[in-house]
Amino acid sequence: MEELLQILSETQIPFAYHHFAEGESPEPPFICYLLPGSNNFSADGKVYYKINEVHIELYTDLKDLAVEQQLEDVLDEHGIFYNKSETWIESEKLYEVLYTFEMEV
């Protein structure tokens, strides 16, 4: 978990786990990250490596390729292979760019 927090800090983009508290959400861009599941390595009923699925959700009010590149540069520097998708959240008037990957956390 410490490595993930270090990576997020290096982006210089405000971040929180899952969500920001009511009324404390910063102006975009900001990041919410989640650990929604695991893909552990095990044998003989024992977990040998705990590998968590990681979601980094980047929120912007306008499509911002520079801030996406800022985040991707940090992920690349740490050798993280990620998949990326994007959606527009009409109710929030925000773009969400989702980065998914696995790491030992």
ZATORRO-256820 format. One record per residue: residue in one letter; x negated, y negated, z of N, C-alpha, C, O in turn. Coordinates in steps of 0.05 Angstrom, whole numbers, padded with zeros to 5 digits, always signed. Atoms other than C-alpha are relative to their C-alpha. Layout:
N
aXYZXYZXYZXYZ/...
END
This chain:
105
m-00017+00024+00000+00000+00000+00000-00017-00025+00000-00010-00045-00012/e+00018+00023-00001-00058-00047+00014-00010-00008-00027-00012-00031-00034/e+00009+00006+00027-00083-00041-00057+00021-00014-00016+00016-00033-00031/l-00022+00012+00014-00015-00058-00085+00004-00029+00009+00007-00047-00008/l-00003+00027-00010-00009-00119-00040-00023-00018-00009-00019-00042-00015/q+00023+00015+00011-00079-00141-00062+00004-00007-00029-00001-00030-00037/i-00005+00005+00029-00060-00134-00135+00021-00022-00003+00017-00041-00019/l-00021+00020+00002+00004-00175-00124-00011-00028+00008-00004-00048-00003/s+00012+00026-00009-00036-00229-00086-00016-00012-00022-00016-00037-00026/e+00017+00010+00021-00084-00235-00144+00015-00013-00023+00004-00029-00038/t-00015+00013+00022-00028-00254-00192+00006-00029+00006+00011-00044-00013/q-00007+00027-00009-00017-00318-00152+00029-00008-00007+00035-00031-00011/i-00029+00004+00004+00058-00310-00163+00013+00009+00026+00007+00030+00037/p-00014-00008-00024+00103-00309-00101+00013+00027-00003+00025+00033-00023/f-00012-00026+00002+00126-00239-00084+00012+00009+00027+00005-00001+00048/a-00013-00011-00024+00170-00200-00035+00008+00029-00007+00012+00036-00030/y-00010-00027+00004+00190-00128-00025+00030-00001-00004+00044-00012+00013/h-00028-00003+00007+00258-00115-00057+00014-00026-00006+00026-00029-00027/h-00014+00026+00004+00285-00186-00049-00010-00020+00020-00023-00014+00040/f+00006+00021-00019+00274-00252-00016+00024-00004+00017+00047+00001+00009/a-00023+00005-00018+00317-00270+00044+00018-00021-00011+00009-00039-00026/e-00020+00020+00009+00380-00310+00030-00010-00028+00005-00017-00036+00027/g+00008+00028-00002+00361-00381+00015-00030-00005+00000-00039-00027+00000/e+00029+00003+00000+00286-00367+00014-00013+00007-00026-00038+00009-00028/s+00012-00007+00025+00277-00348-00058-00014-00024-00012-00002-00046-00014/p+00014+00022+00012+00224-00391-00091+00011-00006-00028+00026+00010-00039/e-00006+00006+00028+00233-00425-00158-00015+00020-00018-00037+00028-00011/p+00014-00018+00018+00216-00379-00216-00025-00013-00011-00026-00037-00014/p+00000-00029+00000+00170-00347-00233-00005+00011+00028-00018-00001+00045/f+00006-00014-00025+00170-00298-00175+00003+00030-00006+00013+00039-00026/i+00001-00029+00003+00161-00223-00165+00015+00013+00024+00012+00005+00046/c-00010-00019-00021+00201-00170-00127-00012+00027-00008-00012+00035-00031/y+00011-00026+00006+00168-00102-00121+00015+00021+00017+00025+00015+00038/l-00015-00022-00012+00199-00035-00103-00017+00026-00002-00033+00029-00020/l+00012-00027+00001+00175+00036-00088+00024+00019+00000+00030+00031+00021/p-00026-00015+00000+00238+00073-00111-00002+00030+00001+00019+00044+00004/g+00002-00029+00000+00211+00144-00113-00029+00009+00001-00047-00007+00003/s+00027-00011-00001+00151+00190-00113-00003+00022-00020+00017+00034-00029/n+00007-00023+00018+00116+00241-00157-00024+00013+00013-00045+00015+00001/n+00022-00011-00016+00074+00275-00104-00011+00026-00013+00003+00041-00026/f+00013-00025+00008+00024+00330-00120+00000+00018+00024-00009+00011+00046/s-00002-00019-00022+00036+00391-00077-00005+00028-00009-00003+00035-00033/a+00003-00029+00004+00021+00465-00071+00004+00014+00026-00003+00003+00047/d-00005-00016-00023+00041+00519-00023+00015-00015+00022+00009-00012+00046/g-00017+00014-00019+00092+00473+00010-00014-00023+00014-00004-00033+00034/k+00014+00023-00013+00041+00418+00026-00005-00021-00021-00013-00016-00044/v+00005+00023+00017+00034+00349-00004-00030-00007+00002-00040-00012+00024/y+00029+00007+00000-00039+00336-00024-00005-00028-00008-00023-00041+00002/y+00003+00028+00008-00031+00269-00059+00027-00013-00001+00045-00003-00014/k-00025+00015+00000+00024+00219-00046-00001-00021-00021-00016-00040-00019/i+00000+00018+00023+00038+00184-00111+00028-00013-00001+00048+00001-00005/n-00026+00014+00001+00093+00130-00110+00005-00012-00027-00014-00022-00040/e-00009+00015+00023+00131+00102-00168+00001-00029+00010+00012-00035+00031/v+00000+00029-00007+00122+00026-00168+00015-00015-00021+00011-00011-00045/h-00014+00019+00018+00168-00026-00199-00008-00028+00008-00005-00036+00031/i+00005+00028-00004+00144-00097-00206+00019-00015-00019+00019-00012-00043/e-00020+00015+00015+00201-00143-00227-00009-00029-00001-00010-00042+00020/l+00008+00028+00004+00178-00210-00255+00024-00015-00009+00036-00009-00030/y-00023+00016+00007+00233-00262-00256-00008-00028-00009-00025-00041+00004/t+00006+00027+00011+00230-00325-00299+00027-00011-00010+00045+00004-00019/d-00025+00012+00010+00284-00375-00319-00002-00004-00030+00019-00007-00043/l+00005+00001+00029+00253-00382-00389-00019+00022-00007-00035+00030+00009/k+00019-00020+00009+00216-00330-00429-00028-00013+00001-00033-00033-00012/d+00026+00012-00005+00145-00343-00406-00023+00020-00005-00030+00035+00013/l+00021-00019+00008+00091-00304-00443-00025-00004+00016-00040+00015+00021/a+00025+00006-00015+00035-00339-00404+00001+00013+00027-00019+00025+00036/v-00001-00012-00027+00060-00315-00336+00001+00030-00002-00010+00044+00015/e+00002-00029+00004+00071-00245-00364-00029+00009-00004-00037+00029+00007/q+00028-00007+00005+00000-00245-00389-00017-00002+00026-00035+00013+00030/q+00014+00003-00026-00024-00270-00321+00003+00025+00017-00017+00035+00028/l-00005-00025-00015+00008-00209-00287-00013+00023-00014-00026+00040+00000/e+00012-00023+00015-00015-00161-00342-00030+00000+00002-00042+00021+00003/d+00029+00002-00003-00086-00186-00337-00009+00012+00027-00029+00027+00027/v+00007-00011-00026-00088-00168-00263+00004+00031+00000-00013+00045+00010/l-00005-00029+00002-00057-00099-00276-00022+00013-00016-00032+00034-00009/d+00022-00010+00018-00108-00088-00332-00027+00001+00015-00041+00020+00012/e+00025+00001-00015-00166-00109-00287-00002+00023+00020-00024+00033+00026/h+00000-00022-00019-00145-00055-00238+00004+00028-00013+00007+00048+00001/g-00002-00025+00014-00139-00002-00292+00027+00014+00003+00029+00038+00002/i-00027-00011-00003-00064+00007-00283+00013+00002-00027+00016-00017-00041/f-00016-00005+00024-00026+00039-00340+00029-00004+00007+00039+00009+00025/y-00028+00006-00007+00044+00010-00340+00017+00001-00025+00007-00001-00048/n-00020+00003+00021+00107+00011-00381+00015-00026+00006+00018-00034+00029/k-00012+00026-00003+00145-00054-00393+00027+00000-00014+00029+00010-00036/s-00026+00005+00013+00218-00071-00407+00010-00027+00009-00001-00039+00028/e-00010+00027-00006+00259-00134-00405+00030-00001-00002+00042+00014-00018/t-00029+00004+00001+00330-00156-00392+00007-00028+00008-00009-00041+00023/w-00011+00026-00008+00370-00220-00385+00022+00005+00021+00040+00021+00015/i-00020-00003-00021+00410-00224-00320+00018-00025-00001+00012-00046+00009/e-00018+00022+00005+00469-00268-00339+00009-00013+00026+00010-00038+00028/s-00010+00011-00025+00495-00277-00268-00020-00017+00015-00013-00035+00030/e+00021+00015-00013+00428-00303-00244-00013-00020-00018-00029-00037-00009/k+00013+00017+00020+00408-00338-00308-00031+00003+00001-00045-00017+00000/l+00029-00006-00002+00340-00304-00303-00007+00024-00019+00009+00042-00024/y+00012-00024+00013+00297-00258-00346-00013+00017+00021-00026+00007+00039/e+00015-00019-00016+00272-00196-00312-00018+00016-00018-00008+00030-00036/v+00019-00018+00014+00209-00164-00340-00009+00020+00020-00020+00014+00041/l+00005-00022-00019+00201-00096-00307-00025+00015-00009-00028+00023-00032/y+00024-00016+00004+00133-00063-00301+00002+00025+00018+00006+00022+00042/t-00002-00025-00016+00134+00010-00279-00026+00016-00003-00037+00017-00025/f+00024-00016+00001+00075+00054-00261+00000+00017+00026+00017+00013+00044/e+00004-00016-00024+00052+00105-00210-00027-00006+00012-00047-00011-00003/m+00026+00003-00013-00003+00097-00158+00001+00013+00027+00023+00016+00039/e+00002-00011-00027-00027+00129-00094+00003-00024+00019-00014-00041+00019/v-00005+00023-00019+00002+00083-00041+00002+00011+00028+00007-00005+00046/
END
